[in-house]
Amino acid sequence: MQKTGPLLLLVLSTSLAACSSQLYSALPTRDAAYAIVPPIDKAVVPKQYQIAPGDIVSLSVFGEPDLTLEKLPVDDAGFIQVPLVGAVRVAALTPGEASTQIASRLGAQFLRNPNVTLNVIEQTGQMVTVEGQVAKAGAYPVDGQTTLLGAIALAQSPTRIAKLDEVVVFRTINNQRMAARFDLSRIRAGRDPDPQILGGDVVVVGFSQAKSIYRDVLQAAPLFNVFTRL
């Protein structure tokens, strides 16, 4: 009976792996996946970026050097501190909308028809969450040039028991949660393009049940050999 332990373990692992594969197999792959999460050379970067807490912005008022600031942090509540008018909430606004709001505040009391320009210079509020079989799961900042390989590198690469052909990217598009599955091995080899990762995406690296059980069995092999000799 003791000799059948590893075999039974492998049979069970195969069944579990099959169930997991069935779940992943329903997700879009290849062309269908890239339609949801396009490669970086074909991705459309949103033109109407909304400012987020943690971003760094610059502010300039034409003809008013004292009101020109190169770096303004957006605080956790979404406000920046503007000379003369104080705290102005800019979170969830586009740079153009924020410029208009600040111009309105300045024009109401201090300046006549102020020409205000606000730009986002650091999008530190844009985060990707990397989960699953990576060395260091967590949330990491991304910019417009971050790819899937780059996001996984931020999480210090896949573990040894990762299933590289079951890397899933979750993205919200038009208020709908979408998912696409990619093969990291093909991307690394240059056979498939590297998809662009955006702020708000969630990347999940799959778990290879078979690899895990094989590893456990190999590690336990000396112990099983001891039992066999008795």
Backbone torsions as a table, in degrees:
resi	resn	phi	psi	omega
1	MET	NA	-37.8	-178.9
2	GLN	-65.8	-31.6	-179.2
3	LYS	-68.1	-23.8	-176.8
4	THR	-86.6	-4.3	-178.4
5	GLY	-55.7	-55.6	-179.6
6	PRO	-60.4	-38.4	-179.5
7	LEU	-64.2	-44.7	178.7
8	LEU	-61.7	-39.9	179.4
9	LEU	-61.9	-40.7	179.8
10	LEU	-68.5	-38.0	178.3
11	VAL	-62.9	-45.0	179.2
12	LEU	-63.4	-40.5	-179.4
13	SER	-64.0	-37.7	179.2
14	THR	-63.1	-41.0	179.0
15	SER	-64.7	-43.9	179.8
16	LEU	-65.6	-41.2	179.2
17	ALA	-63.0	-37.7	179.2
18	ALA	-63.9	-41.2	178.7
19	CYS	-63.1	-43.2	179.3
20	SER	-63.4	-42.0	-179.5
21	SER	-63.6	-35.5	178.5
22	GLN	-63.2	-38.2	178.7
23	LEU	-65.5	-44.5	-178.6
24	TYR	-70.9	-31.8	-175.7
25	SER	-65.4	-20.4	-179.9
26	ALA	-78.8	-12.2	-177.6
27	LEU	-83.1	148.5	178.9
28	PRO	-61.0	140.9	177.2
29	THR	-131.1	172.6	176.4
30	ARG	47.4	-124.7	-174.4
31	ASP	-59.5	-39.8	179.9
32	ALA	-65.2	-36.2	178.3
33	ALA	-68.1	-42.0	-178.5
34	TYR	-71.9	-18.1	173.5
35	ALA	-69.2	-29.0	179.1
36	ILE	-87.6	-45.5	-179.2
37	VAL	-124.2	87.4	-173.5
38	PRO	-71.1	157.7	174.7
39	PRO	-64.8	161.0	-170.6
40	ILE	-64.7	-28.7	-179.2
41	ASP	-77.1	-11.3	179.3
42	LYS	-119.1	-2.7	-176.9
43	ALA	-71.4	147.6	176.7
44	VAL	-102.2	111.7	178.2
45	VAL	-76.3	126.4	-178.4
46	PRO	-54.9	126.9	179.4
47	LYS	-76.8	-29.8	-177.6
48	GLN	-98.2	67.2	179.3
49	TYR	-67.3	136.3	177.9
50	GLN	-101.0	130.0	-178.3
51	ILE	-64.4	141.7	-177.9
52	ALA	-128.1	154.5	173.7
53	PRO	-54.4	137.3	-177.8
54	GLY	97.4	-16.2	176.7
55	ASP	-67.7	159.6	172.8
56	ILE	-116.6	128.6	-177.8
57	VAL	-122.2	159.6	171.8
58	SER	-113.3	150.0	-177.7
59	LEU	-133.7	130.7	175.2
60	SER	-136.0	141.1	175.8
61	VAL	-122.5	117.1	-174.3
62	PHE	-56.6	128.5	178.4
63	GLY	78.3	4.8	-178.7
64	GLU	-129.9	79.8	-176.7
65	PRO	-61.2	-28.6	179.8
66	ASP	-69.4	-16.7	179.8
67	LEU	-102.8	7.8	179.5
68	THR	-97.0	121.3	-177.0
69	LEU	-127.8	129.2	-176.4
70	GLU	-76.9	-34.0	-177.5
71	LYS	-138.9	117.3	176.3
72	LEU	-125.1	118.0	177.9
73	PRO	-77.6	141.5	172.5
74	VAL	-89.6	119.3	-174.6
75	ASP	-75.1	177.7	-174.8
76	ASP	-62.4	-24.2	178.8
77	ALA	-88.9	-3.9	177.0
78	GLY	93.1	16.0	-177.6
79	PHE	-105.9	153.3	166.5
80	ILE	-121.2	156.7	179.0
81	GLN	-99.9	114.0	-177.2
82	VAL	-106.5	130.4	177.3
83	PRO	-54.0	143.0	180.0
84	LEU	79.2	-44.9	-173.7
85	VAL	-102.1	-14.6	177.8
86	GLY	83.6	-143.7	-174.2
87	ALA	-73.2	130.2	176.6
88	VAL	-128.6	126.8	179.3
89	ARG	-79.8	123.6	-179.0
90	VAL	-121.2	-9.8	-179.6
91	ALA	-60.6	139.9	-179.8
92	ALA	74.0	5.2	174.2
93	LEU	-102.1	152.1	170.7
94	THR	-76.8	161.4	176.6
95	PRO	-55.1	-38.2	178.2
96	GLY	-64.5	-42.9	178.7
97	GLU	-65.2	-40.1	178.5
98	ALA	-65.0	-40.0	178.0
99	SER	-60.6	-44.0	180.0
100	THR	-63.5	-40.8	-178.7
101	GLN	-66.0	-42.9	179.1
102	ILE	-66.6	-40.7	177.6
103	ALA	-60.6	-39.6	178.8
104	SER	-63.7	-42.6	-179.8
105	ARG	-66.0	-43.6	178.9
106	LEU	-67.4	-40.7	-178.2
107	GLY	-69.3	-25.2	-178.0
108	ALA	-68.8	-27.9	-173.4
109	GLN	-132.9	-28.0	-166.0
110	PHE	-120.2	-39.3	-173.4
111	LEU	-126.6	155.7	177.4
112	ARG	-99.9	118.7	179.5
113	ASN	48.4	58.0	-179.3
114	PRO	-66.9	141.3	177.3
115	ASN	-101.2	102.2	-172.9
116	VAL	-108.2	135.3	175.0
117	THR	-128.6	123.2	175.7
118	LEU	-118.1	131.2	178.1
119	ASN	-127.4	146.6	174.2
120	VAL	-88.6	121.7	-178.8
121	ILE	-106.6	-20.6	175.2
122	GLU	-141.0	120.1	-179.3
123	GLN	-94.1	59.2	-177.7
124	THR	-71.1	-11.4	177.7
125	GLY	-80.0	-6.7	-179.0
126	GLN	-90.3	115.5	-174.8
127	MET	-125.0	146.8	170.5
128	VAL	-115.5	140.4	176.9
129	THR	-101.5	126.0	179.3
130	VAL	-114.5	121.2	-175.6
131	GLU	-128.5	177.6	176.2
132	GLY	87.7	-143.2	-172.2
133	GLN	-85.4	69.8	172.4
134	VAL	-126.2	161.0	-175.3
135	ALA	-67.6	-34.4	-176.5
136	LYS	-141.8	85.1	178.9
137	ALA	-64.7	149.5	178.8
138	GLY	163.3	-171.9	178.2
139	ALA	-104.7	134.5	-174.7
140	TYR	-133.4	145.4	178.6
141	PRO	-71.4	144.2	178.0
142	VAL	-130.9	159.3	172.5
143	ASP	-126.3	-171.8	-175.5
144	GLY	-68.8	-8.5	-178.2
145	GLN	-107.8	7.3	-178.4
146	THR	-76.9	132.5	178.2
147	THR	-112.3	177.2	179.2
148	LEU	-62.0	-45.2	177.8
149	LEU	-60.5	-39.9	179.4
150	GLY	-65.8	-40.5	179.7
151	ALA	-64.5	-41.1	179.4
152	ILE	-70.1	-32.6	176.1
153	ALA	-64.9	-35.1	176.7
154	LEU	-60.4	-32.9	178.5
155	ALA	-88.4	16.5	175.1
156	GLN	65.0	35.1	169.3
157	SER	74.7	163.4	179.9
158	PRO	-68.8	157.2	174.2
159	THR	-79.1	174.2	-179.2
160	ARG	-69.9	-20.8	-179.1
161	ILE	-103.4	16.7	177.3
162	ALA	-72.5	147.0	175.7
163	LYS	-100.9	99.8	-168.3
164	LEU	-69.9	-18.7	177.8
165	ASP	-91.9	9.3	177.6
166	GLU	-128.8	58.8	175.3
167	VAL	-102.6	117.2	-171.9
168	VAL	-111.4	134.5	174.7
169	VAL	-110.9	123.7	175.6
170	PHE	-101.3	133.5	-178.5
171	ARG	-143.8	142.2	175.8
172	THR	-93.6	120.3	-179.9
173	ILE	-126.3	121.0	-178.6
174	ASN	51.8	45.5	177.6
175	ASN	66.4	15.4	176.3
176	GLN	-117.5	135.7	179.2
177	ARG	-81.5	119.8	-178.3
178	MET	-116.4	157.4	178.7
179	ALA	-139.2	144.4	178.2
180	ALA	-140.0	140.7	-176.7
181	ARG	-108.0	136.4	-177.7
182	PHE	-128.0	155.4	177.7
183	ASP	-104.2	105.4	-175.6
184	LEU	-64.2	-31.8	179.3
185	SER	-64.1	-42.4	179.4
186	ARG	-66.8	-37.7	179.4
187	ILE	-67.2	-43.7	178.8
188	ARG	-61.0	-36.2	-178.1
189	ALA	-80.8	-4.3	-178.9
190	GLY	80.6	10.8	-179.8
191	ARG	-82.0	-27.2	175.6
192	ASP	-124.5	148.4	178.3
193	PRO	-69.9	159.4	-178.9
194	ASP	-92.0	112.9	-175.5
195	PRO	-70.9	150.9	178.3
196	GLN	-78.5	138.9	177.0
197	ILE	-108.0	132.8	-178.2
198	LEU	-112.2	161.5	174.7
199	GLY	-59.3	136.0	-177.5
200	GLY	96.5	-14.5	176.9
201	ASP	-68.4	154.3	172.8
202	VAL	-124.0	124.9	179.3
203	VAL	-109.0	126.6	179.5
204	VAL	-121.8	120.7	178.1
205	VAL	-93.6	123.9	-173.4
206	GLY	-66.6	162.8	-177.5
207	PHE	-109.5	126.6	177.3
208	SER	-90.4	101.8	-179.6
209	GLN	-60.9	-40.2	-178.7
210	ALA	-63.0	-46.3	179.1
211	LYS	-59.1	-41.4	-178.4
212	SER	-63.5	-46.3	-177.9
213	ILE	-68.9	-41.5	177.9
214	TYR	-58.1	-43.1	179.6
215	ARG	-63.0	-45.0	-179.6
216	ASP	-63.0	-40.4	-179.4
217	VAL	-65.9	-42.7	179.5
218	LEU	-64.0	-38.8	178.9
219	GLN	-67.8	-31.1	-178.4
220	ALA	-88.9	-5.3	-174.6
221	ALA	-54.9	-44.4	178.7
222	PRO	-59.1	-37.4	179.6
223	LEU	-66.3	-42.3	178.2
224	PHE	-63.7	-36.5	178.7
225	ASN	-64.1	-37.0	177.7
226	VAL	-62.7	-44.7	-179.9
227	PHE	-64.7	-35.0	-178.4
228	THR	-65.5	-34.4	-177.5
229	ARG	-71.8	-25.1	-176.2
230	LEU	-69.9	NA	NA
